[in-house]
Amino acid sequence: SASSSSSSMQLVFMISDGRIERDSRSKVRRLIRQMQEKNMLMVMIIVEGEAAESKKKNESILNMKEVSFVNGKPKIKHFIEDYPFPFYLVVEDLAALPEILGDALRQWFEMLAQIQNAV
């Protein structure tokens, strides 16, 4: 039943700098889809760290741009527009990570409760 499958859902956190090569994104999407089929929700936690404060803001993953070529013409878009993870968090201050994880878990439990109440 839907309630028993939702109660066995698992939340998986992946902590990384979040940079994923364009050629690997389709493989990552396939992996995420396979995880979802097994009732696993993947959340990418992108850690820019305290070093991000000293960096220019345009070096943030949220401001990064990439160039692709469509019919021989360059197309510029933000890196995050084609991001393979549907759920992600960007952490600039590493000291805030415990609070951010706590918020994510709270939202996770609220989502599970809504799913179970809908059944």
Buried (B, 14 or more C-beta within 10 A) or exposed (E): EEEEEBEEBEBEBEBEEBEBEEEEBEEBBEEBEEBEEEEBBBBBBBBBEEEBEEEEEEEBBBEEEEEEEEEEEEEEEEBBEEBBBEBBBBBBBEEEBEEBBEEBEEEBEEBBEEBEEEE
